[in-house]
Every structure is written in structure tokens, then in C-alpha cells.
Amino acid sequence: MRIIGKKNIIKLKKKNVGNKKLWNEIDKLITDLESFNPISQNIFDIRKDADCVHKDGFYFFNISLHRTLILIEFDDEGEATIVWIGTHQEYETTFKNNKSTIEKWLRKNNYIV
């Protein structure tokens, strides 16, 4: 699977130099996504931390101890687009732990109609 927006997750790594746990978790997420085949696999089988937050293929993944959350959209062409990255606190501020707020954010940012 091709990852669009990979530079954003690499930027997160650079901001957290010295956090080996986070670096390892980011590398594992990238590896898992690049090897993921949505035709023959279920994302929940390779990523136990996947949380489907919208029926159009948007998922949050919790990585590392400080609860970095990454919202990823999977499309039909075998691409994963990273659309949001932040800490758990930023997630709560932005999305209020609420799927309807997530949907409003996706709509406002033109990810869904």
C-alpha cells in the first residue's frame, strides 16, 4: 500500500528525537501500512490499535506511550492518506472524543461530502 502524507509522520519522528519507543512505533506503523493489502487482509488483523471512526475508511491508530493518534484514510486504489497527526490531548481538543465531531472535521476539511 502506498502512503500519502508520509512526510508528516517523519516530521513527528524528528520532533521527538530521543523517544526511541515512539520512533519504533512509527516505523512499525509505516511497515504495517506499506505491507497491508486491503483486498486480502483486514486492518484489525495487523493493527490491534485501529479504530474505525467513519464508514468511508477513516481510522485512528494509537502509537507509543504518549498516545500519538494518526487519522488515516484508506481508499479503493490501495492508498493510505495520513490526514491528521497529534497527541491525545490535541485529539481531545480537536475531536472531543466524539465521532460526530470527527465527521464534521472531515466534512469541513473536504475529506467527505
Backbone hydrogen bonds in HBPLUS format (Angstrom, degrees):
<---DONOR---> <-ACCEPTOR-->    atom                        ^
c    i                          cat <-CA-CA->   ^        H-A-AA   ^      H-
h    n   atom  resd res      DA  || num        DHA   H-A  angle D-A-AA Bond
n    s   type  num  typ     dist DA aas  dist angle  dist       angle   num
A0002-ARG N   A0078-GLY O   3.24 MM  76  6.65 152.7  2.32 157.3 157.4     1
A0080-ALA N   A0002-ARG O   2.80 MM  78  6.17 161.7  1.83 165.0 170.2     2
A0004-ILE N   A0080-ALA O   2.70 MM  76  6.03 163.9  1.72 156.5 162.3     3
A0082-ILE N   A0004-ILE O   2.88 MM  78  6.24 165.8  1.90 171.0 169.3     4
A0008-ASN N   A0005-GLY O   3.00 MM   3  5.61 145.1  2.12 113.9 122.8     5
A0009-ILE N   A0006-LYS O   3.10 MM   3  5.38 124.1  2.42 103.0 116.0     6
A0010-ILE N   A0006-LYS O   3.06 MM   4  6.40 150.0  2.16 149.8 159.0     7
A0011-LYS N   A0007-LYS O   2.89 MM   4  6.07 147.5  2.00 140.9 149.5     8
A0012-LEU N   A0008-ASN O   3.16 MM   4  6.45 145.8  2.28 135.8 144.2     9
A0013-LYS N   A0009-ILE O   3.17 MM   4  6.52 148.6  2.28 137.7 145.2    10
A0014-LYS N   A0010-ILE O   3.02 MM   4  6.40 158.1  2.06 150.2 155.5    11
A0015-LYS N   A0011-LYS O   2.97 MM   4  6.25 147.1  2.08 147.3 156.2    12
A0016-ASN N   A0013-LYS O   3.00 MM   3  5.18 143.9  2.13 102.9 114.1    13
A0019-ASN N   A0016-ASN O   3.03 MM   3  5.64 162.7  2.06 137.4 140.0    14
A0023-TRP N   A0019-ASN O   2.98 MM   4  6.29 166.3  2.00 157.9 162.3    15
A0024-ASN N   A0020-LYS O   2.88 MM   4  6.08 163.9  1.91 153.5 157.1    16
A0025-GLU N   A0021-LYS O   2.97 MM   4  6.21 156.9  2.03 147.6 154.2    17
A0026-ILE N   A0022-LEU O   2.85 MM   4  6.08 158.5  1.89 157.2 162.8    18
A0027-ASP N   A0023-TRP O   2.95 MM   4  6.17 165.3  1.97 152.0 156.1    19
A0028-LYS N   A0024-ASN O   2.92 MM   4  6.11 154.6  1.99 145.6 152.9    20
A0029-LEU N   A0025-GLU O   2.92 MM   4  6.14 157.7  1.97 146.6 152.5    21
A0030-ILE N   A0026-ILE O   2.95 MM   4  6.21 166.7  1.97 156.6 159.6    22
A0031-THR N   A0027-ASP O   2.96 MM   4  6.15 165.6  1.98 148.5 152.8    23
A0032-ASP N   A0028-LYS O   2.78 MM   4  5.96 163.6  1.81 152.5 157.5    24
A0033-LEU N   A0029-LEU O   2.88 MM   4  6.06 163.3  1.91 154.0 158.2    25
A0034-GLU N   A0030-ILE O   2.88 MM   4  6.02 164.1  1.90 154.5 159.2    26
A0035-SER N   A0031-THR O   3.06 MM   4  6.18 145.8  2.18 145.5 153.6    27
A0036-PHE N   A0032-ASP O   3.03 MM   4  5.96 115.4  2.46 135.3 150.7    28
A0036-PHE N   A0033-LEU O   3.21 MM   3  4.99 147.0  2.33  95.3 105.0    29
A0040-SER N   A0037-ASN O   3.15 MM   3  5.74 129.5  2.42 113.1 123.9    30
A0041-GLN N   A0037-ASN O   2.80 MM   4  5.58 134.2  2.01 159.2 173.8    31
A0045-ASP N   A0042-ASN O   2.86 MM   3  5.43 151.3  1.95 117.7 126.5    32
A0046-ILE N   A0043-ILE O   3.22 MM   3  5.51 136.4  2.42 102.4 113.0    33
A0047-ARG N   A0043-ILE O   2.86 MM   4  5.90 146.9  1.97 153.3 163.9    34
A0050-ALA N   A0047-ARG O   3.23 MM   3  5.58 166.9  2.25 113.6 115.5    35
A0051-ASP N   A0060-PHE O   2.88 MM   9  5.12 138.8  2.05 150.0 159.3    36
A0060-PHE N   A0051-ASP O   2.92 MM   9  5.12 157.2  1.97 139.1 143.6    37
A0053-VAL N   A0058-PHE O   2.88 MM   5  5.73 157.3  1.93 145.2 152.8    38
A0057-GLY N   A0054-HIS O   3.15 MM   3  6.05 142.2  2.30 129.0 130.3    39
A0058-PHE N   A0054-HIS O   3.41 MM   4  5.19 162.7  2.44 132.4 137.2    40
A0074-PHE N   A0057-GLY O   2.88 MM  17  5.25 155.8  1.94 145.5 152.4    41
A0059-TYR N   A0072-ILE O   2.78 MM  13  5.24 157.5  1.83 148.2 155.7    42
A0072-ILE N   A0059-TYR O   2.70 MM  13  5.24 160.3  1.74 155.3 161.4    43
A0061-PHE N   A0070-ILE O   2.99 MM   9  5.27 134.3  2.20 129.3 143.0    44
A0070-ILE N   A0061-PHE O   3.12 MM   9  5.27 146.8  2.23 135.4 145.6    45
A0063-ILE N   A0068-THR O   2.85 MM   5  5.26 159.2  1.89 153.8 159.9    46
A0068-THR N   A0063-ILE O   3.10 MM   5  5.26 142.9  2.25 168.3 157.8    47
A0067-ARG N   A0064-SER O   3.32 MM   3  5.71 153.1  2.40 113.9 114.6    48
A0069-LEU N   A0086-GLY O   2.69 MM  17  5.50 170.3  1.70 174.7 177.4    49
A0086-GLY N   A0069-LEU O   3.06 MM  17  5.50 149.7  2.16 152.8 160.5    50
A0071-LEU N   A0084-TRP O   2.87 MM  13  5.04 158.9  1.91 142.7 149.9    51
A0083-VAL N   A0071-LEU O   2.90 MM  12  5.67 163.9  1.93 160.9 165.9    52
A0073-GLU N   A0081-THR O   2.93 MM   8  5.18 161.6  1.96 144.3 148.5    53
A0081-THR N   A0073-GLU O   2.88 MM   8  5.18 160.3  1.92 148.8 154.3    54
A0075-ASP N   A0079-GLU O   3.01 MM   4  5.61 159.2  2.05 160.5 165.9    55
A0078-GLY N   A0075-ASP O   3.44 MM   3  5.92 161.7  2.47 114.0 115.0    56
A0091-TYR N   A0087-THR O   2.90 MM   4  6.17 151.9  1.98 147.7 156.2    57
A0092-GLU N   A0088-HIS O   2.92 MM   4  6.22 160.1  1.96 150.3 154.5    58
A0093-THR N   A0089-GLN O   2.99 MM   4  6.22 155.4  2.05 146.4 153.2    59
A0094-THR N   A0090-GLU O   2.87 MM   4  5.97 162.3  1.90 149.2 154.1    60
A0095-PHE N   A0091-TYR O   2.70 MM   4  5.56 166.1  1.72 155.2 160.2    61
A0096-LYS N   A0092-GLU O   2.90 MM   4  4.49 135.5  2.10 114.2 122.6    62
A0098-ASN N   A0095-PHE O   3.06 MM   3  5.99 148.2  2.17 131.3 135.3    63
A0101-THR N   A0098-ASN O   3.15 MM   3  5.32 123.6  2.49 100.1 113.7    64
A0102-ILE N   A0098-ASN O   3.02 MM   4  6.37 151.2  2.11 147.5 156.4    65
A0103-GLU N   A0099-LYS O   2.90 MM   4  6.12 157.3  1.95 144.3 150.0    66
A0104-LYS N   A0100-SER O   2.98 MM   4  6.22 155.1  2.05 141.5 147.9    67
A0105-TRP N   A0101-THR O   2.95 MM   4  6.18 156.7  2.01 146.6 152.8    68
A0106-LEU N   A0102-ILE O   2.88 MM   4  6.17 160.1  1.92 153.8 159.2    69
A0107-ARG N   A0103-GLU O   2.91 MM   4  6.12 156.5  1.97 149.3 155.7    70
A0108-LYS N   A0104-LYS O   2.82 MM   4  6.00 164.8  1.84 151.8 156.2    71
A0109-ASN N   A0105-TRP O   2.98 MM   4  6.10 146.6  2.09 145.7 154.1    72
A0111-TYR N   A0106-LEU O   2.81 MM   5  5.05 164.0  1.83 162.8 158.6    73
A0110-ASN N   A0107-ARG O   3.05 MM   3  5.07 160.0  2.09 110.5 111.7    74
